[in-house]
Amino acid sequence: AQTVTQSQPEMSVQEAETVTLSCTYDTSENNYYLFWYKQPPSRQMILVIRQEAYKQQNATENRFSVNFQKAAKSFSLKISDSQLGDTAMYFCAFGNNAGNMLTFGGGTRLMVKP
Amino acid sequence: NAGVTQTPKFQVLKTGQSMTLQCAQDMNHEYMSWYRQDPGMGLRLIHYSVGAGITDQGEVPNGYNVSRSTTEDFPLRLLSAAPSQTSVYFCASSPGQGRQPQHFGDGTRLSIL
């Protein structure tokens, strides 16, 4: 079984600054996928970024990037030029190779301050 | 294109009542799943299906039943509601294969009194 740990229950950042959210996971699988999901107050689950474990290159999506360290089983999310709309819960998730299940961390509540 | 549609959005039940949460997707996805989200926690997998007629248990299946008679629909049944099942329930679908992200519905907030 997989476990996902997000050690920062809450974080805050000033608008336009950069913030990094931490995530570690544990698994015995070699092929898997990692995701960051955003959940605003509207409750929707919105995919932010994904990373294939077999790829060494870190994924980027506009202002969002990850630092994937496979040996350390670490998958942090960096948000650059933070915007007020980034205020939300952020969940790190482990996806198995078969694609039939996700294991989520407990979440980090991010507040972007004006 | 509606994506993943969950009904109802809110529901209040009394202990012991039964209920079915509906989930439908119009993306022709093979995989569908149900998760629950308790306050201050991440989502936990209840049941999942990799195709019509195929279902399996996730991390927290007790007290819930599922069936998948069509590709589009994946209802979740609460057999005898208990206060511990008060939660927000999310349905998700994906085309299959691990690299494909799951698409989530907007959730159903369920309260059991």
Interface residues (C-beta under 8 A of the other chain):
Chain A: V4 Q6 N31 Y32 Y33 F35 S42 R43 Q44 M45 L47 R50 E52 F91 A93 G95 N96 N97 A98 G99 N100 M101 L102 T103 F104 G105 G106 G107
Chain B: Y31 S33 Y35 G40 M41 G42 L43 R44 L45 Y48 V50 D56 G58 E59 V88 F90 A92 S94 G96 Q97 G98 R99 Q100 P101 Q102 F104 D106 G107
